[in-house]
Amino acid sequence: MQNGSEPRQHTVAVLVENKFGVLSRVAGLFSARGYNIESLSVGETLDPTVSRMTIVVHGDEFVIEQVMKQLHKLIDVIKVSDLTDDDHVERELMLIRVNAEPQHRAEIMRTADIFRAKIVDVTPQSFTIEATGEQGKLEALVELLRPMGIQEIVRTGKVAIARGPKTRRRVETPPTPKRGRVDDPRVVGFAD
């Protein structure tokens, strides 16, 4: 513990230029300080020259603040935000392949339905279930399916976005013509 803060999970959003080597430099800042990245998701934004990283890391406030300051110094980093204490929405995608013995099939389908998960693949031996949600929801689903026999789990890692508008898009209104003035060059001298 440094600075009186307990280590906890932090969700950090980083906007970066979409160039090779940027991911390596960003991840290197965390590993250089001895922090393991718990999850890392990267994808293009609306602008194809910009990517967004969502990084989940366990650490205390002081170290996370120092890492964020170092991230700001990287040339390819556009913006860094710690979403941990901000109002935000976060989701994770999980694919889970579970044994589908005949006596358990109905229970597996009911469990998937309760968690609003989808069965995306069926074989005579297994079901593959797709589930999205917060980490706690996905962990609960895994625990309920564990007695049936889980064959494999694949998770994307967390993605997060702040709630509400951070910046407002300007809506441009066309200029209104002024009364009494005509921009048509063929019109000569109107008397007001």
C-alpha positions in Angstrom: 0.0 0.0 0.0 1.3 3.4 -1.0 -0.4 6.7 -0.3 -3.0 5.0 1.9 -5.0 3.4 -1.0 -5.9 -0.2 -1.3 -5.0 -2.0 -4.6 -8.1 -2.6 -6.6 -9.2 -3.2 -10.2 -9.0 -0.2 -12.5 -10.5 0.2 -16.0 -8.5 2.5 -18.2 -9.5 3.7 -21.6 -6.8 4.9 -24.0 -7.3 6.5 -27.4 -4.2 5.9 -29.5 -3.1 6.4 -33.1 -3.7 3.3 -35.1 -0.1 2.4 -35.8 2.1 -0.7 -35.4 4.0 -0.9 -32.1 1.7 1.3 -30.1 0.1 -1.7 -28.3 3.5 -3.0 -27.3 4.6 0.4 -25.9 1.4 0.9 -23.9 1.5 -2.7 -22.5 5.2 -2.2 -21.7 4.4 0.7 -19.4 2.3 -1.6 -17.1 4.7 -4.5 -17.2 7.7 -2.2 -16.5 6.1 -1.4 -13.2 5.3 -5.0 -12.3 1.6 -4.9 -13.0 -0.1 -7.6 -14.9 -2.8 -6.5 -17.3 -5.9 -8.6 -16.4 -7.6 -7.8 -19.8 -6.9 -5.8 -22.8 -9.3 -5.1 -25.7 -8.3 -3.0 -28.7 -10.4 -1.9 -31.7 -10.8 0.8 -34.3 -13.0 3.8 -33.5 -15.2 5.7 -36.0 -12.0 7.2 -37.2 -9.9 4.4 -38.8 -6.7 6.2 -37.8 -7.6 6.0 -34.1 -7.9 2.9 -31.9 -9.3 2.6 -28.4 -7.8 0.3 -25.8 -9.7 -0.8 -22.7 -7.2 -2.0 -20.1 -8.1 -3.7 -16.8 -5.3 -3.7 -14.3 -5.1 -4.3 -10.5 -3.2 -1.6 -8.6 -3.4 1.2 -6.1 -4.3 4.8 -6.9 -0.8 6.1 -6.8 0.7 3.6 -9.3 -2.3 3.9 -11.7 -1.9 7.7 -11.6 1.8 7.4 -12.4 1.1 4.9 -15.3 -1.5 7.3 -16.7 1.0 10.2 -16.6 3.5 8.0 -18.4 0.8 7.0 -21.0 0.1 10.7 -21.7 3.8 11.2 -22.5 3.7 8.6 -25.3 3.6 10.3 -28.7 0.9 8.0 -30.1 -1.4 8.4 -27.2 -4.3 10.8 -27.8 -6.3 10.6 -24.5 -6.2 8.5 -21.3 -9.2 8.1 -18.9 -9.6 6.1 -15.7 -13.2 5.0 -15.9 -13.1 3.2 -12.5 -14.9 5.8 -10.5 -16.8 7.4 -13.4 -20.3 6.4 -14.4 -19.7 3.9 -17.2 -21.1 0.8 -19.0 -18.9 -2.3 -19.3 -19.4 -5.6 -21.0 -17.4 -8.8 -21.7 -18.1 -11.5 -24.2 -17.7 -15.1 -23.3 -18.0 -18.3 -25.4 -18.3 -21.4 -23.3 -18.4 -25.0 -24.6 -20.2 -27.4 -22.2 -20.9 -31.1 -22.2 -24.4 -31.7 -23.5 -25.4 -35.1 -22.2 -29.1 -35.8 -22.9 -30.2 -35.6 -19.3 -28.6 -32.1 -19.0 -29.6 -30.5 -22.3 -32.9 -28.9 -21.0 -31.2 -27.5 -17.9 -28.3 -26.0 -20.0 -30.9 -24.3 -22.3 -32.9 -23.0 -19.4 -29.7 -21.7 -17.7 -28.6 -20.0 -20.9 -32.1 -18.4 -21.3 -32.0 -17.1 -17.7 -28.7 -15.3 -18.4 -29.9 -14.1 -21.8 -27.2 -16.1 -23.4 -27.4 -17.8 -26.8 -26.6 -21.3 -27.9 -24.5 -20.6 -31.0 -23.3 -24.2 -31.8 -24.7 -27.7 -31.1 -23.0 -31.0 -31.6 -24.0 -34.4 -30.3 -21.5 -34.0 -27.4 -21.6 -30.3 -26.6 -23.3 -26.9 -26.7 -21.4 -23.7 -27.3 -23.0 -20.7 -25.4 -22.4 -17.0 -26.1 -22.9 -14.7 -23.2 -22.3 -11.0 -22.7 -22.5 -9.0 -19.5 -20.5 -7.8 -16.6 -17.8 -10.0 -15.1 -20.0 -11.1 -12.1 -22.8 -12.3 -14.4 -20.4 -14.3 -16.5 -18.8 -15.9 -13.4 -22.2 -16.9 -12.1 -23.1 -18.5 -15.4 -19.8 -20.5 -15.3 -20.5 -21.7 -11.8 -24.0 -22.9 -12.8 -22.6 -24.8 -15.8 -19.6 -26.3 -14.1 -21.5 -29.4 -12.8 -22.4 -30.2 -16.4 -18.8 -30.3 -17.4 -17.2 -27.3 -19.0 -14.9 -28.2 -22.0 -13.5 -24.8 -22.8 -14.0 -21.0 -22.0 -12.9 -18.1 -24.2 -13.3 -14.5 -23.0 -12.8 -11.2 -24.8 -11.9 -9.1 -21.9 -13.8 -6.0 -20.7 -14.8 -3.1 -23.0 -16.1 0.0 -21.3 -17.6 3.4 -22.3 -18.5 6.4 -20.2 -22.2 7.1 -19.8 -23.7 10.1 -21.4 -22.1 12.5 -23.8 -18.6 13.5 -23.1 -18.5 15.8 -26.1 -21.4 17.2 -28.0 -21.5 16.9 -31.8 -22.0 20.3 -33.3 -24.9 20.4 -35.6 -24.3 23.0 -38.3 -27.3 24.9 -39.4 -27.3 26.5 -42.9 -27.0 30.3 -42.8 -30.3 32.1 -43.2 -30.4 34.7 -45.9 -30.7 38.3 -44.7 -33.9 40.1 -45.6 -33.7 42.6 -48.3 -30.5 41.3 -49.8 -30.4 39.1 -52.8 -27.3 37.1 -53.7 -28.4 36.6 -57.3 -26.1 38.6 -59.6 -28.9 39.0 -62.2 -31.0 41.0 -59.8 -30.2 44.6 -59.8 -31.3 47.2 -57.2 -34.4 46.4 -55.3 -36.0 49.3 -53.5 -36.7 48.6 -49.9 
